[in-house]
């Protein structure tokens, strides 16, 4: 019993450490070796390795937006989409209204541009069904998906689309820069987002990437094959393309700006919905776990699956520490674990009082992220998380002078 607990404790601790620290270190070292090899080959072949230039032949594209109650942002979102640096005759903007109950439809009725096509759906069905109908309407070769509260920088779309000159590329994700809304404690969110962006950049360089940022990504029309009733379509659609053998790229120069959800509660609810969608992908696609799938499966296990299993591993480690309490080492380890969770609780208490979490923000963010995974898991099992979403009250962020400086 004691030996089993020790093995479980250290195995769980090692898995969590590998997920958050070991895997990033591996990616950095592998990407460095890959870059040296590529430079060495270039010295002899002189074959360009750079992405296609922005002046390369440009395909027809469709910018697709599903909107519910977006009256505070939809007008500016349309103006921003119309202002992108891409030939107007090659770009259409399709907006699907998922039976809004506010003035979103009235605001859009004032849009006077032949490039903007608005479609009204009288029954509330959710984002996936809306964008699926919009895709069927469009004949564009490249589909660009974005959200109503996202702001593209002028070259964002052109920088994503240029990569499709390589026929191996199936999906391209842009960089989401997170802005702070009023009353938001952003430090931990920004730090975690930079961490995730760094992982995606490294995974992209190595051919491991299998996901995209939902507010700014493009995909070949032929690869848009959503499974029915998806909760988080912007994860499942790119990963399906990757496991079909198509490359998924991350372009940190294709910048879009999005405001962080304005309250701790809205941030938590968003994470729960995403977690439910992640478990839906996990249980609906067991073939993704096959280690013989190569790089995609390795990255999926290392970056995603272990992350989703972290709450159960943390709980197992804590229980094993209690069982092994008669050993001095595990007494100290239990104290360290308890202190970390108490710091998270203190941070939560401060946020509930509308104060900054301060030094407790990292423990708070880590614990709320894992609590959201637990709740999302049970929501998925009980079928309580549907595809229909609730709009979070936000203002569409304008371009930041320092947006490029926010890249990883």
VONUVO-779879 format. One record per residue (C-alpha): residue in one letter; x, y, z. Coordinates in Angstrom, 1 decimal, padded with zeros to 4 digits. Example, Ala and Ser with C-alpha at 12.3 -4.5 7.8 and 13.67 -1.06 7.14 Angstrom:
residues 2
+------+--------+--------+--------+
: rest :      X :      Y :      Z :
+------+--------+--------+--------+
:    A :  012.3 : -004.5 :  007.8 :
:    S :  013.7 : -001.1 :  007.1 :
+------+--------+--------+--------+
//
This chain:
residues 408
+------+--------+--------+--------+
: rest :      X :      Y :      Z :
+------+--------+--------+--------+
:    X :  000.0 :  000.0 :  000.0 :
:    X :  002.7 :  002.5 :  001.0 :
:    X :  004.9 :  001.7 : -002.0 :
:    X :  001.9 :  002.0 : -004.3 :
:    X :  001.1 :  005.4 : -002.9 :
:    X :  004.6 :  006.6 : -003.3 :
:    X :  004.6 :  005.4 : -007.0 :
:    X :  001.3 :  007.2 : -007.6 :
:    X :  002.4 :  010.4 : -005.9 :
:    X :  005.7 :  010.7 : -007.9 :
:    X :  004.1 :  009.6 : -011.2 :
:    X :  001.4 :  012.2 : -010.8 :
:    X :  003.9 :  014.9 : -009.9 :
:    X :  006.1 :  014.0 : -012.8 :
:    X :  003.3 :  014.0 : -015.3 :
:    X :  002.1 :  017.5 : -014.1 :
:    X :  005.7 :  018.8 : -014.2 :
:    X :  006.3 :  017.4 : -017.6 :
:    X :  003.1 :  019.0 : -019.0 :
:    X :  003.9 :  022.5 : -017.7 :
:    X :  007.7 :  022.5 : -017.7 :
:    X :  009.2 :  019.4 : -019.4 :
:    X :  007.3 :  019.6 : -022.6 :
:    X :  008.0 :  023.3 : -023.2 :
:    X :  011.7 :  022.7 : -022.6 :
:    X :  011.6 :  019.8 : -025.1 :
:    X :  009.9 :  022.0 : -027.7 :
:    X :  012.5 :  024.7 : -027.2 :
:    X :  015.4 :  022.3 : -027.6 :
:    X :  013.8 :  020.5 : -030.5 :
:    X :  013.0 :  023.8 : -032.3 :
:    X :  016.6 :  025.0 : -031.8 :
:    X :  018.0 :  021.9 : -033.3 :
:    X :  015.5 :  022.1 : -036.2 :
:    X :  016.5 :  025.7 : -036.9 :
:    X :  020.2 :  024.8 : -036.9 :
:    X :  019.5 :  022.0 : -039.3 :
:    X :  017.4 :  024.2 : -041.6 :
:    X :  020.2 :  026.8 : -041.6 :
:    X :  022.7 :  024.2 : -042.5 :
:    X :  020.6 :  022.9 : -045.4 :
:    X :  020.0 :  026.5 : -046.6 :
:    X :  023.7 :  027.2 : -046.8 :
:    X :  024.1 :  024.4 : -049.3 :
:    X :  020.7 :  024.5 : -051.2 :
:    X :  020.0 :  028.2 : -051.0 :
:    X :  016.3 :  027.4 : -051.3 :
:    X :  014.1 :  030.0 : -049.6 :
:    X :  012.4 :  028.8 : -046.4 :
:    X :  010.4 :  032.0 : -045.9 :
:    X :  006.6 :  032.2 : -046.0 :
:    X :  005.0 :  033.5 : -049.2 :
:    X :  005.1 :  037.2 : -049.6 :
:    X :  002.0 :  039.3 : -049.0 :
:    X :  002.0 :  040.1 : -052.8 :
:    X :  001.7 :  036.4 : -053.7 :
:    X : -001.5 :  035.4 : -055.6 :
:    X : -004.4 :  035.8 : -053.3 :
:    X : -007.4 :  033.4 : -053.1 :
:    X : -011.0 :  034.3 : -052.6 :
:    X : -011.8 :  034.4 : -048.9 :
:    X : -014.8 :  034.7 : -046.6 :
:    X : -014.7 :  036.2 : -043.2 :
:    X : -017.3 :  034.4 : -041.1 :
:    X : -018.9 :  035.8 : -037.9 :
:    X : -021.7 :  034.2 : -035.8 :
:    X : -023.4 :  036.8 : -033.7 :
:    X : -026.0 :  036.6 : -030.9 :
:    X : -026.5 :  039.7 : -028.7 :
:    X : -023.5 :  041.8 : -029.9 :
:    X : -025.0 :  045.3 : -030.0 :
:    X : -022.1 :  046.9 : -028.2 :
:    X : -019.5 :  045.6 : -030.7 :
:    X : -021.0 :  044.5 : -034.0 :
:    X : -020.9 :  047.9 : -035.7 :
:    X : -017.2 :  048.4 : -035.0 :
:    X : -016.5 :  044.8 : -035.9 :
:    X : -017.9 :  045.2 : -039.4 :
:    X : -016.0 :  048.5 : -039.9 :
:    X : -012.8 :  046.7 : -038.9 :
:    X : -013.4 :  043.8 : -041.2 :
:    X : -014.1 :  046.1 : -044.1 :
:    X : -010.8 :  047.9 : -043.4 :
:    X : -008.4 :  045.0 : -043.7 :
:    X : -005.6 :  045.0 : -046.2 :
:    X : -007.0 :  042.5 : -048.7 :
:    X : -008.5 :  043.0 : -052.1 :
:    X : -012.2 :  043.9 : -051.7 :
:    X : -013.3 :  041.9 : -054.7 :
:    X : -011.7 :  038.7 : -053.2 :
:    X : -013.2 :  039.1 : -049.7 :
:    X : -016.8 :  038.7 : -048.6 :
:    X : -018.0 :  039.1 : -045.0 :
:    X : -020.7 :  036.8 : -043.9 :
:    X : -022.6 :  037.4 : -040.6 :
:    X : -025.1 :  035.0 : -039.2 :
:    X : -027.5 :  036.3 : -036.6 :
:    X : -028.4 :  033.6 : -034.2 :
:    X : -031.9 :  035.0 : -033.3 :
:    X : -030.6 :  038.0 : -031.2 :
:    X : -032.9 :  039.7 : -028.7 :
:    X : -031.1 :  043.0 : -028.6 :
:    X : -030.5 :  045.7 : -031.3 :
:    X : -027.7 :  043.7 : -033.2 :
:    X : -029.9 :  043.2 : -036.3 :
:    X : -031.0 :  046.9 : -036.4 :
:    X : -027.4 :  048.0 : -036.2 :
:    X : -026.4 :  045.7 : -039.1 :
:    X : -029.4 :  046.8 : -041.2 :
:    X : -027.6 :  050.2 : -041.5 :
:    X : -024.5 :  048.6 : -043.1 :
:    X : -024.1 :  049.7 : -046.7 :
:    X : -021.6 :  047.5 : -048.4 :
:    X : -022.1 :  044.9 : -051.0 :
:    X : -019.3 :  042.9 : -049.4 :
:    X : -021.2 :  042.4 : -046.2 :
:    X : -023.9 :  039.7 : -046.3 :
:    X : -026.2 :  039.3 : -043.4 :
:    X : -028.3 :  036.2 : -042.7 :
:    X : -031.1 :  036.1 : -040.1 :
:    X : -031.9 :  032.8 : -038.3 :
:    X : -035.2 :  032.9 : -036.5 :
:    X : -034.4 :  030.0 : -034.2 :
:    X : -031.5 :  030.0 : -031.7 :
:    X : -029.2 :  027.1 : -032.6 :
:    X : -025.7 :  027.9 : -031.5 :
:    X : -022.5 :  029.0 : -033.2 :
:    X : -021.6 :  025.8 : -035.0 :
:    X : -024.8 :  025.5 : -036.9 :
:    X : -024.7 :  029.2 : -037.8 :
:    X : -021.2 :  029.1 : -039.2 :
:    X : -021.9 :  025.8 : -040.9 :
:    X : -024.8 :  027.4 : -042.8 :
:    X : -022.6 :  030.4 : -043.7 :
:    X : -019.9 :  028.1 : -045.1 :
:    X : -022.5 :  026.3 : -047.3 :
:    X : -023.6 :  029.7 : -048.7 :
:    X : -020.0 :  030.8 : -049.5 :
:    X : -017.9 :  029.5 : -052.3 :
:    X : -014.7 :  031.0 : -051.0 :
:    X : -011.5 :  028.9 : -051.1 :
:    X : -010.3 :  030.1 : -047.7 :
:    X : -012.6 :  030.5 : -044.7 :
:    X : -011.5 :  033.0 : -042.0 :
:    X : -013.3 :  032.6 : -038.6 :
:    X : -013.5 :  035.3 : -036.1 :
:    X : -015.6 :  036.6 : -033.2 :
:    X : -017.8 :  039.7 : -032.9 :
:    X : -015.6 :  041.2 : -030.2 :
:    X : -012.3 :  040.7 : -032.1 :
:    X : -010.3 :  043.4 : -033.8 :
:    X : -008.0 :  042.5 : -036.7 :
:    X : -004.9 :  044.5 : -037.4 :
:    X : -004.8 :  045.6 : -041.0 :
:    X : -002.5 :  042.9 : -042.3 :
:    X : -003.8 :  040.1 : -040.1 :
:    X : -005.9 :  038.3 : -042.7 :
:    X : -003.3 :  038.7 : -045.5 :
:    X : -000.6 :  037.3 : -043.3 :
:    X : -002.6 :  034.2 : -042.5 :
:    X : -003.8 :  033.6 : -046.1 :
:    X : -000.3 :  033.8 : -047.6 :
:    X :  000.6 :  030.5 : -046.0 :
:    X : -002.0 :  028.7 : -048.1 :
:    X :  000.3 :  029.0 : -051.2 :
:    X :  001.8 :  025.8 : -049.6 :
:    X : -000.6 :  023.0 : -050.5 :
:    X :  000.4 :  021.1 : -047.4 :
:    X : -001.0 :  023.8 : -045.1 :
:    X : -004.6 :  023.3 : -044.0 :
:    X : -005.1 :  025.7 : -041.1 :
:    X : -003.4 :  028.9 : -040.0 :
:    X : -003.9 :  030.5 : -036.6 :
:    X : -003.2 :  034.1 : -035.9 :
:    X : -002.0 :  035.7 : -032.6 :
:    X : -004.6 :  036.9 : -030.2 :
:    X : -003.5 :  039.8 : -028.0 :
:    X : -005.5 :  039.9 : -024.9 :
:    X : -006.6 :  043.4 : -023.7 :
:    X : -007.8 :  044.2 : -020.2 :
:    X : -011.4 :  045.3 : -019.6 :
:    X : -012.4 :  047.6 : -016.8 :
:    X : -012.1 :  045.9 : -013.4 :
:    X : -010.1 :  042.9 : -014.6 :
:    X : -007.0 :  041.6 : -012.9 :
:    X : -005.1 :  040.6 : -016.0 :
:    X : -001.6 :  039.6 : -014.9 :
:    X : -002.1 :  035.9 : -014.6 :
:    X : -004.3 :  035.7 : -017.7 :
:    X : -001.7 :  037.5 : -019.8 :
:    X :  001.2 :  035.4 : -018.4 :
:    X : -000.7 :  032.2 : -019.2 :
:    X : -001.6 :  033.4 : -022.6 :
:    X :  002.0 :  034.3 : -023.4 :
:    X :  003.0 :  030.8 : -022.2 :
:    X :  000.4 :  029.2 : -024.5 :
:    X :  001.3 :  031.3 : -027.4 :
:    X :  005.0 :  030.4 : -027.0 :
:    X :  004.1 :  026.7 : -027.0 :
:    X :  002.0 :  027.2 : -030.2 :
:    X :  004.8 :  029.0 : -032.0 :
:    X :  007.3 :  026.2 : -031.1 :
:    X :  004.8 :  023.5 : -032.0 :
:    X :  004.1 :  025.2 : -035.4 :
:    X :  007.8 :  025.2 : -036.2 :
:    X :  008.1 :  021.5 : -035.5 :
:    X :  004.9 :  020.4 : -037.2 :
:    X :  003.2 :  019.5 : -033.9 :
:    X :  000.5 :  022.2 : -033.8 :
:    X : -003.0 :  020.9 : -033.8 :
:    X : -005.1 :  023.8 : -032.5 :
:    X : -006.0 :  027.4 : -033.4 :
:    X : -007.2 :  030.6 : -031.6 :
:    X : -010.9 :  030.7 : -032.1 :
:    X : -011.1 :  034.5 : -032.7 :
:    X : -008.5 :  034.5 : -035.6 :
:    X : -007.9 :  031.4 : -037.8 :
:    X : -008.2 :  030.4 : -041.4 :
:    X : -008.9 :  027.0 : -043.0 :
:    X : -009.2 :  025.6 : -046.4 :
:    X : -012.9 :  025.2 : -047.3 :
:    X : -012.4 :  021.5 : -048.2 :
:    X : -011.2 :  020.8 : -044.6 :
:    X : -014.1 :  022.4 : -042.8 :
:    X : -015.8 :  019.1 : -041.7 :
:    X : -017.3 :  019.7 : -038.3 :
:    X : -018.7 :  016.9 : -036.3 :
:    X : -022.3 :  017.5 : -035.2 :
:    X : -023.1 :  019.2 : -031.9 :
:    X : -019.6 :  020.4 : -031.2 :
:    X : -019.2 :  022.6 : -028.1 :
:    X : -015.7 :  024.0 : -029.1 :
:    X : -015.5 :  023.9 : -032.8 :
:    X : -012.4 :  026.0 : -033.1 :
:    X : -010.4 :  023.2 : -031.4 :
:    X : -012.0 :  020.1 : -033.0 :
:    X : -011.9 :  021.4 : -036.6 :
:    X : -008.2 :  022.2 : -036.7 :
:    X : -007.2 :  019.0 : -034.9 :
:    X : -009.2 :  016.9 : -037.3 :
:    X : -007.3 :  018.6 : -040.2 :
:    X : -004.0 :  017.9 : -038.5 :
:    X : -004.7 :  014.2 : -038.0 :
:    X : -005.7 :  014.0 : -041.7 :
:    X : -002.1 :  015.0 : -042.5 :
:    X : -002.4 :  018.7 : -043.2 :
:    X : -000.2 :  021.2 : -041.5 :
:    X : -001.5 :  023.6 : -038.9 :
:    X :  000.6 :  026.8 : -038.6 :
:    X :  000.8 :  029.7 : -036.1 :
:    X :  001.6 :  033.1 : -037.4 :
:    X :  002.5 :  035.5 : -034.6 :
:    X :  002.5 :  038.4 : -037.1 :
:    X : -001.2 :  037.9 : -037.9 :
:    X : -002.5 :  039.9 : -034.9 :
:    X : -006.0 :  040.2 : -033.6 :
:    X : -007.0 :  042.0 : -030.4 :
:    X : -009.6 :  040.7 : -028.0 :
:    X : -010.7 :  041.9 : -024.6 :
:    X : -010.4 :  039.6 : -021.6 :
:    X : -013.7 :  038.6 : -020.1 :
:    X : -014.6 :  041.4 : -017.6 :
:    X : -015.3 :  039.4 : -014.5 :
:    X : -013.8 :  036.4 : -012.6 :
:    X : -017.2 :  034.7 : -013.1 :
:    X : -017.4 :  035.2 : -016.8 :
:    X : -013.8 :  034.0 : -017.2 :
:    X : -014.6 :  030.9 : -015.2 :
:    X : -017.7 :  030.1 : -017.2 :
:    X : -015.8 :  030.4 : -020.4 :
:    X : -013.2 :  028.0 : -019.2 :
:    X : -015.9 :  025.5 : -018.1 :
:    X : -017.5 :  025.6 : -021.6 :
:    X : -014.1 :  025.1 : -023.2 :
:    X : -013.3 :  022.3 : -020.8 :
:    X : -016.5 :  020.5 : -021.7 :
:    X : -015.7 :  020.8 : -025.4 :
:    X : -012.2 :  019.5 : -024.8 :
:    X : -013.6 :  016.4 : -023.1 :
:    X : -016.1 :  016.0 : -025.9 :
:    X : -013.1 :  015.9 : -028.4 :
:    X : -011.2 :  013.5 : -026.1 :
:    X : -014.0 :  010.9 : -025.8 :
:    X : -015.4 :  011.3 : -029.3 :
:    X : -012.0 :  010.8 : -031.0 :
:    X : -010.1 :  007.9 : -029.3 :
:    X : -008.0 :  007.5 : -032.5 :
:    X : -006.2 :  010.7 : -031.6 :
:    X : -004.6 :  008.9 : -028.7 :
:    X : -002.9 :  006.4 : -030.9 :
:    X :  000.8 :  006.9 : -030.4 :
:    X :  001.5 :  005.5 : -033.9 :
:    X : -000.1 :  008.7 : -035.3 :
:    X :  003.3 :  010.3 : -034.7 :
:    X :  003.9 :  014.0 : -034.0 :
:    X :  000.2 :  015.0 : -033.7 :
:    X : -000.5 :  012.3 : -031.1 :
:    X :  002.7 :  013.1 : -029.2 :
:    X :  001.8 :  016.8 : -029.0 :
:    X : -001.9 :  015.9 : -028.2 :
:    X : -000.8 :  013.8 : -025.2 :
:    X :  001.9 :  016.2 : -024.0 :
:    X :  000.0 :  019.5 : -024.4 :
:    X : -003.6 :  018.6 : -024.1 :
:    X : -004.5 :  015.2 : -022.5 :
:    X : -002.1 :  015.6 : -019.6 :
:    X : -003.4 :  019.1 : -019.0 :
:    X : -007.0 :  017.8 : -018.9 :
:    X : -005.9 :  015.0 : -016.4 :
:    X : -004.1 :  017.4 : -014.1 :
:    X : -007.0 :  017.9 : -011.6 :
:    X : -007.2 :  014.1 : -011.1 :
:    X : -003.5 :  013.8 : -010.7 :
:    X : -003.3 :  016.7 : -008.2 :
:    X : -006.1 :  015.1 : -006.2 :
:    X : -004.3 :  011.7 : -006.3 :
:    X : -001.0 :  013.3 : -005.1 :
:    X : -002.8 :  015.1 : -002.3 :
:    X : -004.5 :  011.9 : -001.1 :
:    X : -001.2 :  009.9 : -001.3 :
:    X :  000.5 :  012.6 :  000.8 :
:    X : -002.2 :  012.2 :  003.5 :
:    X : -001.7 :  008.4 :  003.4 :
:    X :  002.0 :  008.8 :  003.7 :
:    X :  001.8 :  011.4 :  006.5 :
:    X :  004.0 :  009.3 :  008.8 :
:    X :  007.0 :  009.9 :  006.6 :
:    X :  008.6 :  013.3 :  007.2 :
:    X :  009.2 :  014.1 :  003.5 :
:    X :  005.5 :  013.7 :  002.7 :
:    X :  004.6 :  015.8 :  005.7 :
:    X :  006.5 :  018.7 :  004.2 :
:    X :  005.0 :  018.0 :  000.7 :
:    X :  001.5 :  018.1 :  002.2 :
:    X :  002.3 :  021.4 :  003.8 :
:    X :  003.5 :  022.8 :  000.5 :
:    X :  000.4 :  021.6 : -001.3 :
:    X : -001.9 :  022.9 :  001.4 :
:    X : -000.2 :  026.3 :  001.4 :
:    X : -000.6 :  026.6 : -002.3 :
:    X : -004.3 :  025.9 : -002.2 :
:    X : -004.8 :  028.2 :  000.7 :
:    X : -003.1 :  031.0 : -001.3 :
:    X : -005.5 :  030.3 : -004.1 :
:    X : -008.4 :  030.6 : -001.6 :
:    X : -007.0 :  033.9 : -000.3 :
:    X : -006.8 :  035.2 : -003.9 :
:    X : -010.4 :  034.2 : -004.5 :
:    X : -011.5 :  035.9 : -001.4 :
:    X : -009.7 :  039.1 : -002.4 :
:    X : -011.3 :  039.0 : -005.9 :
:    X : -014.7 :  038.5 : -004.4 :
:    X : -014.1 :  041.7 : -002.5 :
:    X : -013.2 :  043.4 : -005.8 :
:    X : -009.6 :  043.7 : -004.8 :
:    X : -006.5 :  042.6 : -006.8 :
:    X : -005.4 :  039.0 : -006.0 :
:    X : -001.8 :  040.3 : -005.7 :
:    X :  000.7 :  037.7 : -004.8 :
:    X : -002.0 :  035.1 : -004.8 :
:    X : -003.0 :  035.5 : -008.5 :
:    X : -000.9 :  032.7 : -009.9 :
:    X : -002.2 :  030.1 : -007.4 :
:    X : -005.7 :  031.4 : -007.9 :
:    X : -005.4 :  031.2 : -011.7 :
:    X : -004.0 :  027.7 : -011.6 :
:    X : -006.7 :  026.4 : -009.3 :
:    X : -009.6 :  028.1 : -011.0 :
:    X : -008.3 :  026.7 : -014.4 :
:    X : -008.3 :  023.2 : -012.9 :
:    X : -011.6 :  023.6 : -011.1 :
:    X : -013.1 :  024.6 : -014.5 :
:    X : -011.7 :  021.4 : -016.0 :
:    X : -013.5 :  019.3 : -013.3 :
:    X : -016.8 :  021.1 : -013.7 :
:    X : -016.5 :  020.9 : -017.5 :
:    X : -015.9 :  017.2 : -017.3 :
:    X : -019.0 :  016.6 : -015.3 :
:    X : -021.0 :  018.9 : -017.5 :
:    X : -020.0 :  016.9 : -020.5 :
:    X : -020.8 :  013.6 : -018.9 :
:    X : -024.2 :  014.9 : -017.9 :
:    X : -024.9 :  016.5 : -021.2 :
:    X : -025.4 :  019.9 : -019.5 :
:    X : -023.1 :  021.9 : -021.8 :
:    X : -024.8 :  022.7 : -025.1 :
:    X : -023.5 :  024.3 : -028.2 :
:    X : -025.6 :  027.5 : -027.7 :
:    X : -023.6 :  030.2 : -026.0 :
:    X : -024.3 :  033.3 : -024.0 :
:    X : -022.7 :  036.6 : -025.1 :
:    X : -020.3 :  038.1 : -022.5 :
:    X : -020.9 :  041.9 : -022.2 :
:    X : -017.7 :  043.5 : -023.7 :
:    X : -016.5 :  046.4 : -025.8 :
:    X : -014.7 :  045.7 : -029.0 :
:    X : -011.0 :  046.8 : -028.4 :
:    X : -009.4 :  049.1 : -030.9 :
:    X : -005.9 :  048.6 : -032.2 :
:    X : -003.1 :  048.9 : -029.6 :
:    X :  000.0 :  050.9 : -030.4 :
:    X :  001.9 :  048.2 : -028.4 :
:    X :  000.1 :  045.2 : -029.9 :
:    X :  003.1 :  044.0 : -031.8 :
:    X :  005.2 :  044.4 : -028.6 :
:    X :  002.8 :  041.9 : -026.9 :
:    X :  003.9 :  039.1 : -029.2 :
:    X :  005.9 :  036.2 : -027.6 :
+------+--------+--------+--------+
//
